[in-house]
Amino acid sequence: MIKDARIAKYRKMLAEAPNYEVWKAAALELDFLEGNAEWKEEFVSDLYHYELIYDRLSNLKQYRQQNDFERLKRALREGLHHDLGNMGNPVLYTRSRVGTKHLIEEYITQVCEALDFLCDNPVPGFPVADKLQFFRDTLTSYGRPTLLLSGGATLGMFHFGVIKALWEKGLLPQVVAGSSSGAIIAAILGVHTDAEVPEMLVPENHNLKAWKWRGLLSAMRGDGLMDQEQLRSCLRDNIGEYTFEEAYQRTGRSINVSVSPVEVHQKARLLCGYTSPYLLVWSAALASAAVPGIFPPVTLMKKDLHGNALPYMPKVKFVDGSVVSDLPIERLMHLYDVNFTIVSQTNPHVVPFLSGRGEDEKLSLARLPMHLLKSEVQFHGQGVFDYLRKRLRPELLRQVSGQLYTIMAQRYSGDVTIAPSYSVRDFSRMLANPEPAYVREMILAGERATWPKISMIRSHARISKTLERCVRRLKQQNRRTAELRVISNADSNAS
């Protein structure tokens, strides 16, 4: 009875935790009381290839102790693989609330320490330029994580809480993508440096007046239920006048925005620094948020050689990105070598169908009938709407069938999926301007939903983040070396 009372106490602390430190303390106590601490200590398991991880760990330790730099380099260059020995198995992260097998955690720590050592210390026969190439190649081979933010109108304020939780633990990816309201949050994040993230998370620092009703007559004329000029003003206030290229140069973060075409002869596009460097970020976010019927289609805007704004592809208009490509995972894999996806999913038509703890939860027999029913509805629904979108007349019904087909055909989850628990009150605020107090409430909800996923995200992302930081430091060293060489040459010529 005493043990049960303590478990109930810590579960209540877990649910009401105001910050990660309180949540983690309660989670660790529960891990102890529920017998999961011993499970983490015992590295033998059929859930992963523990012998392989143990051998790799032993080799890395040996090479470090013996200062055998050549073997250390080779072990890291050819031995680093994402999900080595199945150590990213989701089941390994559902047994305990904090952490997983200590063998996995020790291996990841040893890898990161070895990478930092090679990056920051002089190594015979390994100049800075060669180091930079080594780390770039290793990062390309290993891959990197990405954060994808779904649509959800005002409910997208939840994304800020996910961002805050990841940023505080040093796990916020460099690559961030969004559609609809998620595109707006991705754009706001993408123009703020890491040092500016705390002020970005203060609701009073933003223009929160995005919504202004125009009425049904406006919608019937094709101008939308809402005033697009109001939204445009809001986005320009919060995002600024940066292009995708300028935003990346300022923050080192890659913004990616999904937009859908109005014309049938155009395909959905992912707007980013690679595909459209001179496009204005606020313009892309405006197009991605143009939900058909709520806002009219958008002509994208870019900067010319002189910094003036002008239309980009003036004869083509774009709308809500989540209609066709809410989570552009495959495109991100091609562009950025993405190997791990963190999805913050707030779409009201998607969240109710996600399992209680996301894809990390094993399928139980109790949930099997619902899972099969959902799969059948999705499969047959896709077939019906695919048939209708190709053959139906009039045109309006054909377009509606096409959009329903794309909604049902999409994937709405990632390797880790973070989602809120909605109440009726939340749905009533979807198309309303949020008060700062409500934004803070949603931020805390986003944090609480992210904290249980931190251990799994860290296992997948920590090596990638270490490689990215090493590349940044080596780039700076390389520039300083080149500048010193130029100064030295100039002095020699002068003398």
C-alpha positions, -999 to +999 in steps of 0.1 A: +000+000+000+028+024+008+045+017-025+012+022-044+007+055-026+042+067-036+036+056-072+003+076-073+021+106-058+049+106-084+024+100-113+005+131-101+039+151-100+046+138-135+013+151-149+015+185-132+053+191-136+060+228-144+095+221-159+116+192-171+137+190-139+106+183-118+092+159-144+126+140-146+129+137-108+094+122-106+101+099-136+133+086-120+115+078-088+088+059-108+115+040-127+129+029-094+096+020-078+084+001-109+116-019-112+129-002-144+162+010-129+175-026-128+164-032-164+185-003-176+216-016-158+213-051-174+227-047-209+217-082-222+185-081-242+170-095-273+157-060-283+191-049-297+225-063-307+242-057-274+274-077-283+280-054-313+275-022-292+298-035-264+326-044-289+324-009-305+324+008-272+355-013-260+374-004-292+367+033-289+379+033-253+410+014-262+420+037-290+414+068-269+436+054-240+464+044-264+462+077-284+458+055-315+444+083-336+444+065-369+424+036-356+401+060-338+395+079-370+388+048-389+365+034-362+344+066-363+344+071-401+334+036-411+317+024-378+292+052-372+258+041-385+224+054-376+205+029-355+236+006-350+226-027-336+189-017-335+197+006-306+170+030-318+143+003-314+112+022-300+105-006-275+138+002-258+123+036-249+089+025-235+101+004-206+114+033-185+105+070-185+140+084-184+168+068-205+173+033-218+199+006-215+230+021-199+252+003-225+236+024-253+239+056-234+276+049-226+283+041-263+267+073-275+286+094-249+319+077-259+313+085-296+305+121-289+336+125-266+358+110-293+344+132-320+349+163-298+385+152-290+394+148-327+378+181-336+394+202-308+428+188-303+459+187-325+463+153-342+496+145-361+490+144-399+454+156-395+452+193-404+421+215-400+411+212-437+413+174-436+394+174-403+366+195-418+363+171-448+363+141-424+335+155-403+314+166-433+317+132-449+308+115-416+278+137-411+266+130-446+270+093-441+254+093-406+225+116-414+207+142-392+174+147-375+146+171-386+116+187-368+083+187-387+055+209-376+020+201-389-010+223-395-037+230-369-045+267-370-043+284-336-037+249-320-003+251-336+008+272-306+016+237-292+046+236-315+063+264-295+063+240-264+079+212-284+106+237-297+113+249-261+117+214-247+141+204-275+161+236-273+166+234-236+181+199-239+203+209-269+183+187-292+166+212-315+174+201-352+190+225-377+165+214-403+129+224-395+098+220-418+062+231-415+029+233-433+000+257-427+002+269-391+033+248-387+050+267-416+044+299-396+061+285-365+089+270-386+095+304-402+095+323-369+120+298-355+141+299-387+148+336-384+158+335-347+193+324-336+198+300-308+205+329-284+172+345-294+150+315-288+141+325-252+127+358-263+110+341-292+091+319-267+076+350-249+040+354-263+041+392-256+069+395-281+047+385-310+018+400-330-009+375-322-037+391-343-038+367-372-075+363-376-101+388-387-136+376-400-148+388-434-180+367-435-198+342-457-203+366-486-166+371-489-160+334-489-186+329-517-168+355-538-136+335-534-119+360-510-121+337-480-138+338-446-109+356-431-090+388-440-057+378-456-042+413-452-046+408-414-026+376-416+000+391-440+006+419-415+009+395-386+034+373-405+056+402-416+057+415-380+067+381-366+090+369-394+105+400-409+116+406-445+142+377-448+146+355-478+153+318-472+189+324-480+192+354-456+175+335-428+200+306-431+229+330-432+216+346-400+208+315-380+223+284-396+188+269-396+172+255-427+135+265-430+113+243-452+077+252-461+051+230-479+028+247-504+001+232-526-007+244-561-041+256-573-036+245-609-039+208-617-007+209-639+015+219-609+028+197-582+032+204-545+065+222-536+088+223-507+102+259-505+136+263-488+171+277-492+180+250-518+149+253-540+140+290-537+167+310-519+155+344-529+118+338-519+105+359-489+099+335-460+067+353-448+053+349-483+059+311-482+043+309-448+013+330-460+007+306-490+011+275-468-015+289-444-040+297-471-066+271-463-091+269-492-123+287-482-106+304-452-081+324-472-077+330-510-047+315-530-014+334-527+011+347-552+046+341-538+070+370-534+108+372-538+136+398-536+153+410-568+190+419-571+184+453-555+164+439-525+130+450-539+100+427-535+083+414-566+061+384-576+077+350-580+059+330-608+032+356-610+008+334-630+009+306-604-009+307-570-005+284-540-025+273-510-024+254-478+006+230-477-010+204-454-036+196-480-011+176-502+021+174-481+016+179-443+049+161-436+073+162-466+096+135-451+109+119-484+119+153-499+137+162-467+156+129-468+169+138-503+178+174-495+194+171-461+204+134-455+176+132-428+177+099-409+153+107-381+120+126-380+105+143-350+069+152-357+048+177-337+013+168-349-016+192-341-040+186-370-074+182-354-085+156-380-053+135-373-046+137-335-077+116-325-064+087-346-029+087-331-023+061-304-019+072-268+019+073-268+026+075-305+043+049-327+066+041-298+039+020-281+036-017-289+004-027-304-017-043-277-045-069-283-070-045-268-062-019-295-060-044-323-097-042-335-096-004-337-062-005-355-076-029-381-108-008-385-087+023-390-065+006-416-095-007-435-112+027-436-080+044-448-074+017-475-109+017-490-113+054-486-082+061-506-095+038-534-129+055-535-116+091-535-089+082-561-116+069-584-138+099-578-110+125-583-103+111-618-139+107-631-162+129-611-180+160-626-186+189-619-151+202-613-158+214-577-167+178-566-137+165-584-114+189-566-129+180-532-125+143-539-089+150-548-082+168-516-099+141-495-077+115-514-045+133-505-055+137-469-061+100-466-030+090-486-006+110-465+016+099-436+010+120-405+036+106-381+074+103-377+100+082-359+088+102-328+054+118-329+044+144-303+008+153-300-016+172-276-047+160-258-075+182-270-105+195-251-137+210-265-124+244-255-093+240-277-114+233-308-135+264-301-103+285-302-090+271-335-099+302-356-095+328-328-067+351-319-049+336-289-044+356-257-008+354-242-021+333-213-035+307-237-002+306-257+017+299-224-008+272-216-002+256-250+036+259-246+035+240-214+013+214-230+039+210-258+067+207-232+049+180-212+042+160-243+078+162-254+096+153-221+087+116-223+103+115-258+135+132-248+155+099-242+146+084-275+153+117-294+187+121-276+197+086-286+190+093-322+201+129-324+230+134-301+257+121-324+243+141-354+242+173-333+278+167-321+289+162-358+271+195-368+288+214-339+322+200-349+316+211-385+307+246-374+338+249-352+361+236-379+347+260-404+356+288-381+391+274-375+396+270-413+386+306-419+410+319-392+438+298-407+431+312-441+430+348-428+463+343-410+479+329-441+467+360-461+481+383-435+514+364-434+517+365-472+510+402-472+537+409-446+562+388-465+555+407-497+557+440-479+592+432-466 
